Amino acid sequence: MARSQPPLWCSQAQEPAMVGQESPRPSPWHLGRARWPSPLRAGLLWGCRAWARVCWSKPDPVLSFLPQLFNYVADCLLDFMESKNLQHKKLPLGFTFSFPCKQTKLEEGALLAWTKHFKVRGVQGTDVVSSLRKALQKHKDIDVDVLAMVNDTVGTMMTCGYDDPHCEVGLIIGTGTNACYMEEMRHIDLVEGDEGRMCINTEWGAFGDDGALDDLRTEFDRELDLGSLNPGKQLFEKMISSLYLGELVRLILLKMTKEGLLFNGKVSTALLTKDKIEMKHVCAMEKYKEGLSNTKEILTELNLFPSEEDCIAVQHVCTIVSFRSANLCAAALAAILTRLRENKKVLRYPKRLHKVVRRLVPNCDVRFLLSQSGSAKGAAMVTAVAYRLAAQRKQIDAVLAPFLLSLDTLREVKNKMRAELEYGLKRETQASATVKMLPTYVCGTPDGTESGKFLALDLGGTNFRVLLVKIRSGRRRSVQMYNKIFAIPLEIMQGTGEELFDHIVQCIADFLEYMGIKGARLPLGFTFSFPCRQASIDKGTLVGWTKGFKATDCEGEDVVDMLREAIRRRNFDLDIVAVVNDTVGTMMTCGYEDPNCEIGLIAGTGSNVCYMEDMKNIEIVEGNEGKMCINTEWGGFGDNGCIDNIRTKYDIQVDEGSLNAGKQRYEKMTSGMYLGEIVRQILIDLTKQGLLFRGQISESLRKRGIFETKFLSQIESDRLALLQVRRILQQLGLDSTCEDSIIVKEVCGAVSRRAAQLCGAGLAAIVEKKRENRGVEHLQITVGVDGTLYKLHPHFSRVLQETVRELAPQCDVTFMLSEDGSGKGAALITAVAKRLHNIGRK
């Protein structure tokens, strides 16, 4: 019959638990010769299966100082390693620590409370692994890496689980009692993740500390508890474990003697002595054939003179105490088995169960397996798993290491950016500079006096917008906008220049008719979000298409002239005042609200910055008075190889597969158009190494562009559970596990963080230049920002701002989100240009 319920194993000091055994003299729970107290053990692993255990003679459990305990453990480990000739060998180590701990990692655990008569001061609440490591560091001959800390219960489960994969429950019935089991991750609210399972150490010895067992506790249980080191604690354990059962028997015998029911009412000094009856005595008195003779011998040693009836009665007391222990343990075990059954949604089990468990859980099939040296061997098993995971962790860390930029590296990027800014402004170096520093002929920011109606065009992607913008000045100044969106078909984007601009003009005509202002000659600002070299504010020569546009006969041509020609072909007139970049529009929009805004930043599909530069520093433009906005076009930073030291093989792969290989290298490391593709290349590499998706590269993962940057923003959301991350990956055709989801989230975080830091390093160069231009020790300035990456990614803006603060500590930078910078900004630039033009004519 197929097994539908996982087997259970248990661990005792030396002999297996026998629950509900039928015999002439019932011996339902037999411990054999226990070691007192439970020895501390250190599991040392070399290879996957080899293990060793260090046991030492009984120390005083009530120690005075923290170093004594862990120094003693370290000394014993050194003795063991010397005996096995293992000095100076690098070995992974698993630490079995059989006390309640709160673990945040496999190799980290803070002691919650001592049990089993231990009361070492200064340990509770501290990380015991850290204490062990400090003690081990004092021995130069010991070179071990503590990879795992496990409870003895977990170690027992791992030991039996190595031989029987169905083993999902661990049980300790010895000096103390405890259980662990494999729980579904979706039920563990304390740990992030919804997929897979995790071992839960129940620490069930404390069951009843809230009064839940008061109706079962006897006067003897209460008397024993009051005389213990931890009154009111571990009440369930005090009714079950071998550390206490002998004392329970003594208390019962003492009362019976005082009441004249035993030993003719004569109480010996030994019977009055706490812990004089030990578990080994209880076990000996319960033995099937030798029990009565053992009982007489033990009672005689206690200076009691029992009759045969006394011996039978004492043996019966021992049986009752141990049988209750077995029943209570079975009841708690039944609760765990029931939970496992419910988790698995199994309706029937074969009827094969020990007597007590069968009564409580009649539909569970349980096998009891004896764990051989479970705590030490199990620690080795856990360490073996941790060792494998650590090796995988090293591989993942090696892949992501190039994305972790130090502060010194970021300073180097800032300094190189600053140098390229200067090259772009100088006449003799501008042609070779990777940061082109294009003059925009925008020579002022809004001062609040702008007013009137303006048309604005916005071309920067597959959608084209036409806007009517009404600007009101004075005390109630305001900006009202009306717009209509038109699609740019792919055949137009990649057709001829004449077809593209005819389509644009047709959209303008449709909008004017829609708004009822056909024939009105309004000032127009043209947001053209492609690199242009401007000779004046209304002249812009296209340097090169980006963002998928490939219209012919446009590069090297003045896009304003091409627009005017298309308007003339339609026989109507418009006053084209300015051609502007979306970055400049962003700055102008925020400058309308904050006069201190002199920098514009786009962090979205593309990446760019503009800022107001002193005319005296712009050698490529005549004149030394006033200021002019410079469109840096910093996306090309690094095209000369100056940042090759931080480019990864994944950046190179993305670049080589792009439409403009070798160009816009900085943009390809910082903008939303490329981050998802970088992530995809990393995921492919990790999959090839067998670290993701079971080593299988799916067809979807092979598709370029499948991993859009919007998925980074979703996956990195702090509010998103791993199960939801997995669903996103499944939507992309990636069949992931919970572990895969964790790794993918880490990859996304590394790529986006680097992008934000690089963007921050570039911006730090700009604000530092502004500070030096003004000749001040401390600069206060506002940066207007637009772009989906900055606005929608959960961490990009924070990391960018932190980087600017670190790299430009003398600059107090305020970041202001732009509201429709490309449309509103174009109108404001047109209004400012008109105002400055009118001032010039006066």
N, C-alpha and C positions, 0 to 999 in steps of 0.2 A: 504493500500500500504506500502511495506517495506521501511523503511527510509534508504536512501543511503548516506545522508550527516549529519554530527554531528550537534546537535543543538548548538546555541550560547546563552550565557547569558550575561547580562550587569549589571553594578552596578552604581547607582547614589547616591546622598546624601540621598534622600528619595523616589523619585518616578521613575517609569520606563521610559525608552526612548520610545517615540512614533514616529516611523519613517514613514513619508509619510501618515499620517492620513487624511482621507477626512472629512472635516467639513465646515460649512458655513464660519467660520473665521479660516483659516488653523492654526493649532498649531502643526507643525511637530516635534518640539522638546521641551519637557516640563520637567523642572527640579524640580519644587516645591521649598520648602524652604531648601536651602543649608546651611550646617554648615561651618562657616568661621573662620580660615582656617580648612582644613581637620584635624580632631584630630588625634594625635598619638595614636596608639592602641597597646596593648600587649595581645596576645592570650595565655591563660593559659589552659593547657589540663590536665585533670585527667581522666583515662580510654580512650576509643576510641572515644566517642561521646560527653562527657561533655566538655563544653568550657565556657569561660567567657571573657568579654571585659572590658578594663579599658579606659574610656574616661575622659578627664579632661577639665577644662575651658581653654579658649584660652590664651596661653602664647604669649609673644612677639616673633614672629618668627625670628627676627634678633637678635640672641643671641651673646654674646661676647666671652664666653669661652666654651671649649669642656665639662668640667665637669657639667656645668649647665644643659645642655640638658639631658644627660644620668643620671645624679643624679636625675633630676626631674622625668624621667621615672621610676627609681628605687623607688623613694618615692611613686609615684602613685601605683606601684605594691604592695608595702608594705601595703599601705592603703587598697587596694583591698583584699589582703590576710588576713589582720586583720579582715575585715568586714565579710569574709567567714570562719573565724577560720581555716586558712590553714597554720599558722606559724609552722615552724619546720617540715613540711612534705616535703619529697623529691618529686618534681614534674618536669616533662618535660615541656619546654616552647618553644613556637613558637613566633617569632618576625616579625611582619609585618612592613616593612620599605619601604615606598612608594616613593622611589627616585632611580634614576638610579645607579645600583651597578654592579660591575664585580665580579661574583662569581666563585671561584675555588672549593668550596665545598658547600654542603647544609647549613652548619653552619658557613660560612665565606663569607664576601662580602665587597669589598672596594668601598666606595662612589666615583662615577665618577664626579657628579656635583649636586649641589642643584637645586631644582626647586620650584615652588609655593611660591615664596617670601622668602624662607629660605636661609640664608647666614651665618650659624654658622662657625666661623673660626676654622681652625685646624682639620677639619673632612675629607675634601676632600682628597681622596687617602689613607685613613686609613680604617682598618677593623672595621666596626661599631659594630659587634657582640663582638669583643674583648673589645671595649669601654663599651658596656652594661655590660659585665661580670665583668669588673673592678668596675663599679658603684654598681652592685649587691653585690659584695664581702664586701662592707662596711656595709651591713645590715646582722647581724648575724641571724636575724629571717627569712631571705629568703634563702631557700635551693632549688634552681631550676637548671636544666641542660638545657642550651640553645641548642636545637637540630636542629633548622631550622630557617633560615631567608628567608622570602618570600616577594615578591612585592604584593601590594594589588590586582593587576590584577590576579596574580597567585592564590592568596587566594580566589578570587571570583570564578575562574574556579574550584578550588578544592571543594568549597562549593556546587556548582550546580552539579559537577561531582559525588558528594556523593549520590545525589538523582537520577541522570540521567547519566548512564555510557557512553552515546553517546556524552556527553559534552566535546568538545575538543578545544574550543575557549573561551577566557575570554576578556571582554571589560569593560573598565572604562570610563564613560563620566560624569565627575563631575568637581571638582575644577581643575583637570588636565584631560588628556585623555591618554589612553594607551591600548594596547592589548597584549595578549599572546596566544599561540596556541601550540599544540603538533606536533613537527617536527620529521621526521624520522632521526635516529642517523646517517645514512649513508650520510646525507646531511650536517652534522655539522662538518666542518673541524677543528673547534677550540677545539673539545672534542674528546678524544680517544674512539674508539668503533664504530662499524658499525651495531650493532644489536639493535632492540628495538627503543624506542622513548624518547624524552626529551622535557620538556616544555621550550619554548623560550619566554622570555620577550622582546618584540620588541622595547620598548621605542620609539614608533613612533611619539611622540611629537616633536622630533627633525627633522622629515622629512621636507625637504625643506631648511634646514640650508645651503645646498650646492647650493642654487639658483634654485632648481628644481620647486619651486612653484612661482617664481617671476612673471610669466605671469598671475597668479591668484590673487596675492596680490594687494590690493587697497591702495590708499593714506592713508586711515584710519588705515589699518594694519601696514603700515610703521610708521605712527605717534605713534601708540600705542607701537610698538616695541622699538622705540627710547626712549620712556619714561619709559620703563620697567627696572628692575634690571639687566636683562641679554640681552642686545641688540644683535640681530643677532642669538639668540639661541631659541630653542623650537618654531620655527615659525609656524609649523602645529598646535601645541597646542594652540597658541595664536589666531588661526582662529576658534577653535572648543570649547575650554573648558569654563566652567562657570566663571572661574577667570577673563576672559578677555572680554566676550561678552557684559556685561553691559557697559564697557568702550568703546567698539566699537560703541555701540548705542549712547553713549553720544557724541562722536566725530562727528558722522554723524549728529545728531540733532544740534550740535553747528554750523557746517558749513551751514546747511540748514537755521538756524536762521539768521546767519550773511548775508546770501544771500537774506533774506527777504521772505523765503518760509514758515516760521513758526513763530508763536507768534508775528506777526507784526514786526518782525525784532528785538525784544527786548530780549537781552541776560541777564540772571540773574547771580548773583555770583555763585549760586549752579551749574549752567550749565557749568561754567568755571572751576569748581573744579574737579580734577582728581578722578575717582572711585566713584563719587557721585551717579551715577546710577549703581546699583548692579544687579546681575542676578535675585535676587528675584523680583526686580521691572519689569524686562523683562518678567518673567514668569507670574506675576500678570496681566500685560498689555495684554498678549496674551490669557488670559482665554476666553473661548467660550462665555459665557453669561455675565459675569461681567467685561469683558475686557475693554470696553469703560469707564465704571464708574471708574474702577481701574486706568485707564490711566489718567483720569481727576484729580483724587485724588492725584496721585503720582506727576504729573506735577505741581499741585498747591503747594504741599509741597516743590517743587524746586523753588518756587517763580516765576513760569511761569503762565500765564493766558491764557489757551488754549481755542480755539473755538472747536466746534464739529468736524470741518474739520481737525484742528490740531491734535485732539485725534485720528482720523482715520489714519492720515498720520504717526503719531508716532507709532501706533500699527502696521502699515504696515512695518515700518523700523525694528521693533523688529522681526516680522515674517521673513523678508528677511534675517536678520543676523542669526537667529536661524535655518532657513531652509537651508542656505548655510552650516552652521555647520553640520547639519544632512547629507547633500549630501556629504560633504568632508569625514565625518566619514564613510558613507556607501561605498564610493569609496575605501578607505583604507581597509575596512572590506572585500570588494569584492576581493581585491588582496589576502588576507589571505585565503578566501574560495576557490578561484581558485587554490591556491597552494595545499590546502588540497585535492581538487578534483584530481589534477594531481598526487599527492603522492599516492592516493588510486587507480588511474587509473579507475575512475568511469566515464562512458560515459553519463549517463542520470540521472536526478534527477526529482522527482515530482515537478510540478509547483506550489510551495507554498512559497511565498516570499513576504516580505514587498515591497511596491511600488518602492522605490528608489533602493533597492538591486536587485529587479527583473529586473529593467532596465539595471543594470550593469552586473549582473550575472544571466541570465535567466534560467540557468540549475542547480541551487542550491536550495535545500530545507533547510530553516533555521528556527529554532524556537528560539524566544527570551524568556529567563527565567529570572525573577528578582532574584538577589542574595540577600538573607537576611543576613545582617552583614557579607558579603563575606570576607572582609579582615581579620577579627578576627576569624570567624569560619573556614575560609579556612586555616589560619595559624595553627589552631588546627588540621585540617585534615592532613596538611603536617607534622606537628609534630608527629601525630599518626603514619604516615608511617615511619618517621624518627626513632620513638621510636621502632617500630617493626624491622627496619633494624639495629638499634643499638643493639637490643637484639641478632639478628643473628650475628652481628659483634663480640659481646662478645663471642658467642659460637665458632666462627671461630678462634678468638684470643686465646681462651683457648686451642684449639686443637694444634695450631702452637706455643704456648708459650714455650714448652720444646725444640723447635728447635732454639730459640733465646738465644744464649750463651753470657753471659757477659764477659767482659775482665778478671775479676777475675776467672771465671770458666775456661777460656782458659789458664790462667796462671797455674791453678791447673793441667790441662791436660798436659801442658808443663813440669811441675815439676815431674809428675808421669811418663811421658815418659822418662825423664832424669834418673830417678831412675831405670827404667827397662833396659835402656841402660847399666848402670853400673852393674846391676845384671847379664846381659847376657855376660859381659866380664870377670866376676870373676869365678874362677874354682868351688868354693863351692856353688854358687847360679845359675850357668848357666842352670842347669837341670830344675830348677823350674821357670826360667824367662819366661815371655810371649813373650818378644822380644828376639829371639834366638841368634842374633849377630853372624852369621855364618862366619868364616874366609874364604876368597876366594883364598888366596895364590897369589893374584894379588898384587905384591909388588912395583909397580911403574906405573907412567903414561907416555904417549908418550913424548919423548924429541925432536922429529923431525928427528932422525937418522934412524928410522925404514924404511925398504924397502924390496921389494920382492913380490912374488905371494903367496896368501894364500887362502885356502878354508874355508868357514864359513857355519855352519848349524844353522838354527833358528827354534826351536820347542817351540811354546808357545800357540798354539791354534789349530783350525781345519785345518789351512794351515801350510805347512812345506816348508821352503825355503832353497835352496842350492845356495851359492854365490861363485864366483871367485872374489877375491879382489886383485888389484894391487896397491901397495903402493910405491911411489917414494919419495926419500929424497932429501936433498940439497936445493938450492935456488928456484927451481921450484917444490917443493914437492906437491904431489897430491895423491888422492885416486880415483881409478876407480873401478867400481863394475859391475858385470854381474850376473844376478840371474834368477832362474826359480822357479816357485811356484807349489807345488804339494799338492793335497788334502789328508787329513787323514780321511778316511771313519769312520763312527761311530762304525762299527763292529771292526775296528782295534783299535780305541781309547779305546774300552771296551772289547777287546779280551785278548790274552796272551801277555806277555812281548816279547817273541820270535817273535811273529807275528808283533808286533809294530816295533821292531828294524830291522827285515828283510825288512819291507816295507820302512823304512828310507834308508837302504843301497841300495835298488833297485832304489830309487829316486836319490841317489848320483851317482850310475852307469849311469843312464839315463842322468844326467846333464853332467858328464865327457865326455860321448860320444857326447852329443849335442854340447859341447864346443870344441871337437876335442883334448882333453888332456887325453884320456883314458890311464891308465898305469902310469901317472905322479905321483910321490910320493911327494905331497905338504903338508906343515904344515897345520893343521886343528884346528879351534876353534869351539867349540860346545856350542851355546847358548841354554841352557836348562832352561826354565823359570818356574821352579818348585822348591820348597824348597829342598835344598841339603846340607848335611853336608860333607865338604871337608876335606880330610887329606892332600892333595897337590893340585896343580893347575890342574892336570890331573886326579884327582879322586874325584868323587862326589856321595855320597850315598843319594838316594831319601828318604826324610823324609815322604812325603805324596803327593798324587796327588791332584790337584785342577783343576778348569776350565773344569770340565766335563770328565776328563780322569780317567779311572778305570782299565787300563791294569794290569793283574794279574802278580804275581811273580816279581814285580819291586820294591815295597817299601822295604827299608832296603838293597837294592842291589846297587852296584856301576854302574851307568848308562854308564860310559866310558868303563868299562869292557864288559857290555852287547853290546855296539856298536862295540867294537873290535871283540867280538865273532861273531857277525853278518857279519862283514867285512871278517873274515877268512872263514866263510861259503860260501862267494862269490869268494874266491880265488884271492883277490887283497889286496893291502896294502895302508894304509894312516897313516900319522904321526899325531896322535891326541895329540896336545900340551896342550890344555886348555879346561876345561868345565866352562862356565860362565853363570851368571844370566843376564837377560835383563837389570836390573838396572845398573849393573857394565858396561855392554856394552854401555849404555847411557853415563855414566860418562866418559868412555875412549874416546868415539867419540867426546864429547865436549872438553875433555882434549887435544885432538890433535890440536884443534884450540886455546884453552886458557889454558895455563899451570896452571892457578890459579883455575881450576875446579877440586875439590876434593870431590864433592858430586854428586850423581846421584839420580834422583827422577822419579818414574813412577807414573803417575796419569791418569789411563785409565780404562780398564776392571778390573784390580787389582790395588793395591796400595802398594808401597814399596820404600825404600831408602837404598842406600849404601854410604859409605864415607871412606876416608883414615884415619885410626887410627894409633896412635903411637904403635909400637910393645910392648913397656914397659907396656902399659895398657891392653894388651890382655893376660890374665893369662892362657887361654886355649890353647895357642900356645907357643912353646919354642922359646926363643930369645928375646932380648931387643933392638936390633938395627934396625933402619929403620922404615918403615911403611907397613901396609897391608890393603887392602880394606876389609871392613866388610859389608857383606850383612845382614842388620838388620832383614829382614823378619818381619817388624813392623805390618803387618796385624793382627798378633795374640795379639797385645797389648790390654789388657783389658780382656783376657780370664780368668784371675784370679779374675774378679769382680771389679777391681780397678776403672773402669769407669761406673759402673752400675748406678751411680747417674745421668748420662746424657743420658742413654739409655731410649728411649721412648717405650711405648707399641707396637708401630709400628715396631721398631727395633727388639723387641723380637719376634713379629709375623713373620718377614722376616727371622730371624735366625732359628726359629723352623721349618720353611718350607724349609730350605736349605738342601743340601746334607751333610753338616758338622756342624750340630747343636751344638752350644756352642763354635765353633772355629772361628778364624779370625773375632772377633767382631769389631775391629777397621776398618778393611777392609770393613766390611759390612755397615759401617757408612760413608765411604769416597770414595768408588770406584764405577765406572760406572756400574759394573755388578749388583749392588743392589739398586742404588738410585731410579730408575724407579719403582721398586717393593715397596719401602717405600712410594712413592707417591701414588701408587695404593691402598695401605692399608689405607692411610689417606682419599683418595677419597671415599672409601667404607664407612668409619666411618662418614664422612660428609653427605653422601647420606642417611645413616640410620637415621641421625638427621634431615633429611628433608631440608638440606642446599644446596644440589646439585641435579641436574638431576631430579628435581621434586620428589625427594624421592624414585625414582625407580632405583634399582640396575640392570643394564643390564647384559645379559649373558657374554658379552665381558669383562665387568669390573670384573667378577668373575674369569677370566682366569689368572692364574699366569704367569707373564712374558710378558703380553700383552703391558704394559706400559714401553717400552724400554727407556733407558737413553738418547738415541739420541733425543727422543721427548722432553725431558727437555731442551736440547740445542736449539731446534727449537722454542719451546713455549716461552722461556725466551729472545729470540732475541729482541733487542730494535727496530729493523726495522719491526717487525711483528705486523700487526694490529690485533685487537681482532677477526675480521671476519676470518682471516687466522688461528688463534688459534682454532676457532670453527671448521674450516674445518679439522684440524689435529685430533681433538677429534672425529669428525664424521667419519674419516677414521678408527679410532679405535672402531667404533660402539657405540660411546657415543653421544647421542642426547642432545646437550648442547644449552643453551641460552647464550646471551652476558654476563649476570651476572655470569653464570657458568664458562665461559672462564676466567673472571677476577679472580675468586676464584682459579681455577686450576693453573693459572699463578702464583698466590701468593704462593700456596702450593709448586710448583716446585722451586720457588725462595728460600723459607725457607729451603727446603731439600738440595739444592745444595750449598747454602751459608754456612750452618752448615758443610757440607762435606769439603768445602774449608778452613773454619776456623780451623777445627780439623786437617786437613792436615798441615796447617800453624803452628799450635801449636806444632805438632810433629817435623816439620822441624826446628822450633825455638830452640827446645831442642838440635838438632844436631849441628846447627851453634854455639850455645853458648858453647857446649862441645869443638868444634874446636877452638874457641877463647881461652878458658881456657887452652887447650892443648898447644897452641902456647905461652901462657903467655903474651898476648897483651891486651891493654885496648880497642883497636878498631880493628876489623877484616874486611878485604876485601876478599871476597871469591865468587866463581862462582858455581852455581848449574846447572848441565846439566839436562834437563827435556824432557821427552817423555810421550806419552799417549794421547788418544783422548779426555779425559775429560779436560785436561789442554789446549790442542790445539784448540778444537772445541767449548767448552762451552763459551758463550759470556761473562760470569762474573767470572768463577771459578779462572782463573789465577790472575785476579786483586785482588780478595778477599784474595786469598792465600798470595800474596805478601804483601798486607796491614797488614795481621795478623802477618807475620814474622817481619815486621818493628816495629809493636807495641810491640811484645813480646821479640824481640831481638834488642833493639835500639842501642846497641854498635856494631852491625854487619851490614856492608854494603854488601848486597847480590845482585849479578847479576844473572839473570836467562837466560840461553841460551838454545834455543830449539835444541834438538838433531835431526840430519838428519840420519835416519836409524841406530840407536844405536845398535839394536840387531844383525844386520849383519856386518856392518862396525866395530862396537865395538868388536865383536868376533875376527875379523881379527887383529885389533890393539892390543888386549890383547895377541894374539898368537905371534905377532911381538915383543911386549915388553918382553914376556916370553922368546922368543928365544934370544933377545939381552941380557937380564939379565943372561940367562943360559951360553951364550958365554963368558960374563964378568967373571962369576964364574969359568969357566974352565981355564981362563988365570992365 
